[in-house]
């Protein structure tokens, strides 16, 4: 009976943790996507001063959340976002609208991929099955 209660408590803690992290991930990604959409509008207007301030704020926001996202997500996905934001910062600094819009599109694509890959779905769970089998075979 004790084993069942301990297993139940662990299961509830696991589900609660996953729920909190999913909520955190969705809120963070939604905020960053809104900032990216706003930046696209500003970049199309070629208002470089405002664009530079918005990029600086976006990078600060990303840096604030990056360490937590890096703990639970594929580091390649997190690094792709970081690189796209770096390219965005440089293209805004050079006031290059074509490269700015390209970097914004890339950043948005990488953010969406990050959310898609880390959302708890049956597809993502099944994608983990080969990994868990290879780990089991190693034991």
N, C-alpha and C positions, 0 to 999 in steps of 0.2 A: 504494500500500500504506500509506503514511504517513497518508493521508487516512482510510482505513478504520480504522486503529488509533486515531487521534484521535477519530473519530466514535464508535467503540466505547467509549472511555474516557469521553467526554461522556455517552453513553447510560447507562453504568453509574453514573456520578456522579449523573445525574438520577434514575434509579430508586432509588438509595440515599438520596438526599435526600428524595424523596417518601415512601419507606418510613419514614424517621426521623420526618418531620413527621406522617405518619398515626398513627404510634405515639404521638407526643407529644400530638396532638389527642385521640385516644381516651382516653389516660390522664388528661389534664386534664379532659375532659368527664365521664368516669366519676367522678372525685373530686368534682367540683362537683355532679353529680347525686346522689351519696350524701349530700352535705351538705344538699342541698335536701330530700331524702326525710326526713332526720333533722329538719330544721327544720319540716317539715309535721307530724311527730309532736309536736314540742315546742309548736308553735303551737296544735294542737288541744287540748293540755293547758292552754293559756294560762299557761304558765310564762314570764313575760315577761323575767325576769332572765336565765335560761338562753337564751332565744330571742335576746335582745339580744347576748349574748356570741357565740352561734353565727352571727348575722348579721354581726357585726364580723369574725369569723374568715373567713367566706365572702367578704366584700368584700375583705379583705386577700389571700386566695388568688386572687380574680379579678384584682385589681390587679397581682399578681405575674405572671400569665400574659397579661393583656390586650394588652400591647405586642407580644408574639410572635404572638398570634392575630390582631391587627389587621394585621400585615404580610401575612398570607397569606389572609385571609378578607374577605368583603364587610363594609365598615365599618358598613353599616346593621344587619347582624346583630349585630355586636359592640356597637354603640351601643344596640340594643334590650335586650340583656342588662344593660348598665350602667344604663339607665334603670329597668328592672324591679328591679334590686337597690337603686337609690335609693328607689324607691317602697316596697320591702320594709322598708328601714331606717326610713323615716318611719312606716309603719303599725305597726311594732313599737314605735317610740318613743311612739306615741299609744295603744299597747295595744289596737289595733282588730283583733280576730280575723278579721272578715269580709274586710277589706282586706288583711290579712296573708296569708291563704290565697289570695286572688285574685292578689296580687303573686307569691307562691311558684309558683302555677300558671303565670303568665305567664313568669316566669324559667325555669321548667323547659321550657316550650314553646319559648322562644327558644334555650335551650341545645341542645335536641334538633334544632331547625332548623339551628343553626350546624353541628352535627356532620353532619347529613344533607346539607347543601349542600356541605360541604367534603370528604366522604369520596370517595375515588377510585372512582367507579362509571361504568358505561357511560352511564347516564342523565345524569350530570353532565358527562361528556365531550361527549356529543351536544348538551347545552345550550350548550356553548361554541362549537359549530360556526357559528351565525349571527354571533357576535362576531368570530370569526377571519375569516369571509368579508367582513364589513364593513371590518375592518382591511386586508385584502388589497385590497379595492376602493379604499380611500383612497390606497394606494400607487400 
